[in-house]
Amino acid sequence: MAERFSVTMETVRRDLVLLEKDGLLTRVHGGAIPVSRAAPLPSRLASLSAEKAVIGKLAAQTATRDGWIFITHGSTALAVAKALNDGPAVSVMTNMPAIAEVLQSGLKHRVTLTGGEYDYANGALMGEQVLEAISECIFDTAIIAAYGVDPVHGLVESSKYLQRFKRLLFERSRRRIFVADHSKFGASGAYVSASLSDIGTIVTDEPPPARFADGFKDAGVRVVYPQKNETNNMEENTNGQ
């Protein structure tokens, strides 16, 4: 890079550090790679909204209602929060203000925001304050929106920070429920946040592609998705252990 742009190696290193700090790339040995970007939140809220509502309902039914729950940011996670309003009161911590607003509208839940710097693209609080808030708690259930699911490596993320965020949440939760619509299966990400054996339960809107079956079975992943019964209503179908 120094030769190509006719600058010193020190200039290249300094600029790469600044770009990584701004979240535009990740430094690796010998260079840097661009950070994968998720679509802005408004477009994700509009995409597959019916499917996400179904996932939200199933995940809310699957979650333990009598414990301390963490819900991550994300359009599918927001659908879970909406579904929780149809049930009994819950105690929730989240890093997404929209989730807090939805739960507060139910006038019965105990809701805590992590604090942190607001990320407009994701509609979420980010940064060290989020990690500190999680590290001070033990959650009975974590409801985690997945960026992507790889059939070999497991859950993948778009940035090093989100990898740290999800991994810390795994460590601080007794039970984990991942929520992902069908488009997330096979989606690529640069960072592995959870191996297949760490997933536990994943709630989705349709059966995952066949290439995921063996890995999920060997890792003991419980897959929950809706199935139409004879009266054309939606019912839960569970595969795995």
Number of C-alpha atoms within 10 A of each C-alpha: 12 12 8 6 8 8 11 11 12 10 11 14 15 10 12 18 15 12 16 16 11 10 16 15 19 20 15 8 5 6 11 13 12 15 18 16 13 12 11 12 17 12 10 15 16 11 12 16 15 12 18 25 20 22 28 27 20 24 28 22 15 14 19 15 18 12 13 18 24 27 23 25 24 24 26 28 27 25 25 27 23 19 21 23 19 11 12 11 16 18 16 23 22 26 28 24 19 17 28 21 13 17 24 14 12 15 10 14 17 14 18 15 17 19 20 17 14 15 12 10 12 18 19 21 22 21 15 14 15 18 20 14 17 22 13 9 14 16 21 18 24 27 27 22 23 25 22 23 26 20 21 14 15 21 28 25 26 20 22 16 16 18 19 16 19 23 15 16 25 20 14 20 19 12 18 24 24 21 28 26 24 20 14 18 21 19 16 16 19 16 17 22 28 18 16 21 15 16 22 18 23 23 28 27 23 17 18 21 11 9 13 17 16 12 18 23 16 12 16 18 20 17 24 25 22 21 16 11 10 7 6 8 9 14 12 15 14 16 15 15 13
